[in-house]
Amino acid sequence: MNGRQVRLFLVDGTVGGLMTAEILNWTGHMLRARRKDLGRIKGREEAQRTGVYVLFGTDEEGEPAAYIGEGDNVVRRLENHNANKDFWEDVVIITSKDMNLTKAHVRYLESELIRLAKSISRVSLLNGNDPTGGAALPEADESDMQYFIGQIRILMPVLGFDIFRGRSTQGKKPFAAPDAPVEATTPDSSPVPEEVSESPDSPIFYMRTREGSNAQAQIVDGEFTLLEGSVIPGAMKDNPNFSSSTRKQFIVREAQHAKVLEVCVPGPAPGLAALSKDVVFSSPSAAASIVYGRASANGRITWRTASGHTFGEWEQGQSAVE
């Protein structure tokens, strides 16, 4: 069991005010604040330490954006950004309670967090070129900082930001669907042992269509994720005979499909598109609808593991894990 005891403290007694976050037995400390609270942040000890920070806001197109930085005295950097960066409204400051983070440490953290955020690509990163710092850390220090990053990835979504949530490019396996069409596979009566685990991530699920769609999906950190390399139709299948309710659903899916196409490249054949990055969906059925190009689809039966078990069967197997 890989549970974590997280401690949140609402400094003002409200969710919208200053908030601190810690993990038991971790030396790190995270502070979330609004830009309007910069004056109050100046008086807090942790904001005057050496650390890294992430600014959150929206870019010129209204899309989520972020900037990752570091400093010997974080609050001084924030004062500079308050004067010359307009986009941000929130900040998360990451420091160490034992004040053992050095300049070399935070330069390494900044560099790695920027690479991670770009790899996951959940928000538009406004940093520009990758920093080059951190490469000279001793092996033991580098290991400590990788653990530090792991704890940051746990706490950042707790504070309300998904910038580091999802699969990074490092470690992604090449796209490889099963040889046999998923629809033609006959499952056994129960999931195979390797598909039943206590891991928060699921096995990879596959889906193919006669029109050429060929997709992979996985639950990553609790989110149903259509994986990079998946092939989807270039257009949704409209039908003038749709009922009123189906028409409304189709409009929703068509808009969702258009958004997914923004992160696609040309597919292996005309009329197909391939995802250039992972895309998170609200449910297996929402993802299946996009892969089919339809207003609706039952993702619990269309998504199957390599051994032929449906998503629904896998879920039932998970419920049996003690």
Helices and strands as residue ranges (DSSP letters): E 6-10, E 19-23, E 28-34, G 35-37, H 38-41, G 45-48, E 51-58, E 64-71, H 74-84, E 88-96, H 103-120, E 124-125, H 139-158, G 182-184, G 193-195, E 205-208, E 214-220, E 223-226, E 231-233, H 244-261, E 264-266, E 272-275, E 279-281, H 284-292, H 299-302, H 311-319
